Amino acid sequence: MPSRRSFLSKAAMLASTSLIPSLKAFSKEELLTLAAYKPEKSALELATDEDYWWQIQQAYTVSPQIINLNNGGVSPSPMVVQNAVDRYNKLANEAPSYYMWRIMDQGREPLRENLAKYAGVSPEEIAINRNATEAIDTVIMGLPLQRGDEIVMTRYDYPNMLHAWRQRELRDGLKINYVELDLPAEDADLIVKKYVEQMTSRTKIVHITHIMNWNGQVIPAKRIADEAHKRGIEVLIDGAHSFAHLEYKIPDLGGDYYGTSLHKWLSAPIGSGMLWVKKEKISKIFPLIPNDKPNSDNIRKFENLGTRPFMIEQAIGQALNFQLAIGNARKEARLRFLKDYWAKEATKMPKIKMNTSLKPEFSGALAHFSVEGLEAGKMEGELFAKFKIHTSPTKWEKLDGVRVTPHVYTSLRDLDRLLDGVQHLTKL
Ligand SMILES: Cc1ncc(COP(=O)(O)O)c(C=O)c1O
């Protein structure tokens, strides 16, 4: 543990640079300085530069009393984003229908353009909504399918999406063919083969979760999508855990439809999400909340949400700026470094089983582990009661343990404490 003196001298040293954030809310200039910081360093080199990440940590207002290692559930926003929500909220409350519908509403098109640019797609293919569930359910519930049509997915896909497809199975006589995956998986050829084996002449769509929430497994989405397309099958991608976490553009994954939350890895305000639909597919998807032109090819037909929190939507722009200032490659490298920092040490301890691959192509920030003889609830309860470490107890299919998810504000000190907690678990 660093001494108080070394902490103060580090703070003094950083205060003398122009990078120190004022009141934890970066100004535009500071974000630009951050983006240009140490260009000579590769993303991998910068991943271990604690001076740089210390400054990112200062942008957040997380509780020093609790070590939050469940950022996979939902992530906090940096101060710059929180401030924007507060400002827009105050403005909205001066005259809600005027400021929300006439003033703030004008911000949606520039936001759409910025999100589209970041995601590498056309703004005419991006709809802004409230979360990944809403984005992906729009496609699941809106796709015209006939009795007997088949869907390929796994039992490790996210429960909300399993529920949506099962509801359609029940209501419309569809059939789900499940891919039997064993997690963690480190053989990309085998993963692809297992998906392909479930595709038949009746399969209409393959549902792929790019990063599995349970254990952080990265699925080779593009290779599976290519196999599906060869057979005339469409592809829906759940990017809730990979957007603004791994470095890629949406078209790199080869899907036809893609949905994500923005309140996970982008650190946008809680209750923000995004849907992408390939331009030529928009007209055939019925919106989840109907408008007057359900067959239109205008992506905005998916945004007929009724009265909504404009302040949350508008502050997505600040989160995007913050993300761009760090840079995707740097962020991905740092997140993987944080995961490796604790997971590699934990793996050496007795009774520990790591249920996440530590190979970079199969995982990012999320990792799941179990302790021989302990079930998920006990592990999570002990970590919180004794160490005030908040994690996610994860029991699903063959997994039974705890999921740990750091974020860019997580310090190595936090992870050292986690390792103390893991050691404690091995002694129970
Ligand atoms: C893989 C995956 N998809 C979708 C979702 C749903 O996200 P939201 O609750 O923001 O709709 C989650 C949430 O954890 C997830 O992990």
Ligand as a Chemical Component Dictionary entry (heavy atoms), coordinates in Angstrom:
data_LIG
# 
_chem_comp.id                   LIG 
_chem_comp.type                 NON-POLYMER 
_chem_comp.pdbx_formal_charge   0 
_chem_comp.three_letter_code    LIG 
# 
loop_
_chem_comp_atom.comp_id 
_chem_comp_atom.atom_id 
_chem_comp_atom.alt_atom_id 
_chem_comp_atom.type_symbol 
_chem_comp_atom.charge 
_chem_comp_atom.model_Cartn_x 
_chem_comp_atom.model_Cartn_y 
_chem_comp_atom.model_Cartn_z 
_chem_comp_atom.pdbx_ordinal 
LIG C1 C1 C 0 -24.924 -9.286 -22.673 1  
LIG C2 C2 C 0 -25.974 -8.323 -22.203 2  
LIG N1 N1 N 0 -26.937 -7.957 -23.041 3  
LIG C3 C3 C 0 -27.907 -7.106 -22.687 4  
LIG C4 C4 C 0 -27.958 -6.577 -21.414 5  
LIG C5 C5 C 0 -29.084 -5.670 -21.046 6  
LIG O1 O1 O 0 -28.643 -4.415 -20.745 7  
LIG P1 P1 P 0 -29.674 -3.331 -20.169 8  
LIG O2 O2 O 0 -30.048 -3.789 -18.799 9  
LIG O3 O3 O 0 -28.913 -2.081 -20.176 10 
LIG O4 O4 O 0 -30.841 -3.335 -21.085 11 
LIG C6 C6 C 0 -26.971 -6.923 -20.493 12 
LIG C7 C7 C 0 -26.987 -6.362 -19.145 13 
LIG O5 O5 O 0 -26.203 -6.675 -18.297 14 
LIG C8 C8 C 0 -25.952 -7.819 -20.916 15 
LIG O6 O6 O 0 -24.992 -8.194 -20.053 16 
# 
loop_
_chem_comp_bond.comp_id 
_chem_comp_bond.atom_id_1 
_chem_comp_bond.atom_id_2 
_chem_comp_bond.value_order 
_chem_comp_bond.pdbx_ordinal 
LIG C1 C2 SING 1  
LIG C2 N1 SING 2  
LIG C2 C8 DOUB 3  
LIG N1 C3 DOUB 4  
LIG C3 C4 SING 5  
LIG C4 C5 SING 6  
LIG C4 C6 DOUB 7  
LIG C5 O1 SING 8  
LIG O1 P1 SING 9  
LIG P1 O2 DOUB 10 
LIG P1 O3 SING 11 
LIG P1 O4 SING 12 
LIG C6 C7 SING 13 
LIG C6 C8 SING 14 
LIG C7 O5 DOUB 15 
LIG C8 O6 SING 16 
# 
